Amino acid sequence: VAGVAHPGSVARSKKLAEPPPPTSDPNWTLGRFVELTVALAATPDRAGALARFGLNEDSHRAVATEWGGRITNDPALRLRFDELVRAKRAQGA
């Protein structure tokens, strides 16, 4: 019935699912972007960290711009990103 919440629909809508990857590169999931973000923050060897993810400065800029824009414009995605970064750092990256 239109306009009527079905049992369980609220719980499903509050579940934080992995958003679809940006259309430019389907390999860059939120989880992978989190791993990159944490790795870059944890090492002085930026070029080495980027290389481990198959990136150089230009390709990193493209990925960071795309995901950064999504995270900035979507408060729920921002919360999920922050949550994943905290969890990854707690694991010792």
C-alpha positions in Angstrom: 0.0 0.0 0.0 1.4 3.3 -1.0 2.5 5.6 1.9 2.3 2.8 4.4 5.5 1.4 5.9 5.8 -2.4 5.8 7.1 -4.3 8.7 10.9 -4.3 8.6 11.1 -1.6 6.0 12.5 0.9 8.6 15.2 -1.5 9.8 16.2 -2.1 6.2 16.4 1.5 5.4 18.6 2.3 8.4 21.1 -0.4 7.5 24.2 1.2 6.1 24.9 -0.7 2.9 28.0 -0.2 0.8 27.1 2.4 -1.8 27.7 1.6 -5.4 31.2 2.5 -6.7 31.6 5.7 -8.7 30.8 5.2 -12.3 34.3 6.1 -13.5 35.9 3.0 -11.9 33.8 0.2 -10.5 36.9 -1.2 -8.6 36.9 1.8 -6.2 34.4 0.8 -3.5 34.0 2.8 -0.3 35.9 0.1 1.5 38.9 0.3 -0.9 38.9 4.1 -0.6 38.9 3.8 3.2 41.9 1.4 2.9 43.7 3.9 0.7 42.9 6.9 3.0 44.2 5.0 6.1 47.3 3.8 4.3 48.2 7.3 3.1 47.8 8.7 6.6 49.9 6.0 8.1 53.1 6.2 6.0 55.6 8.8 4.9 56.0 6.9 1.6 53.1 8.4 -0.3 54.4 7.2 -3.7 54.8 3.6 -2.3 51.3 3.6 -0.8 49.7 4.9 -4.0 51.6 2.3 -6.0 50.3 -0.5 -3.8 46.8 0.6 -4.9 47.8 0.9 -8.5 47.7 4.7 -8.4 49.9 7.7 -9.2 49.3 11.3 -8.1 47.0 12.0 -11.1 44.9 8.9 -10.7 44.7 9.3 -6.9 43.5 12.9 -7.4 40.7 11.6 -9.7 39.6 8.9 -7.2 39.9 11.3 -4.2 37.9 14.0 -6.0 35.1 11.6 -7.0 34.8 9.9 -3.6 35.4 13.1 -1.7 32.5 14.8 -3.5 30.2 11.9 -2.8 31.2 11.8 0.9 30.8 15.6 1.2 27.4 15.6 -0.4 25.9 12.6 1.4 25.7 12.9 5.2 24.9 9.1 5.6 27.9 8.2 3.4 30.1 10.6 5.5 29.1 8.8 8.7 29.8 5.4 7.1 33.2 6.6 5.8 34.1 7.9 9.2 33.0 4.7 10.9 35.0 2.6 8.5 38.1 4.7 8.9 37.9 4.4 12.7 37.5 0.6 12.4 40.4 0.3 10.0 42.7 2.4 12.2 41.7 0.3 15.2 42.7 -2.9 13.3 46.1 -1.4 12.8 45.5 -0.9 9.1 
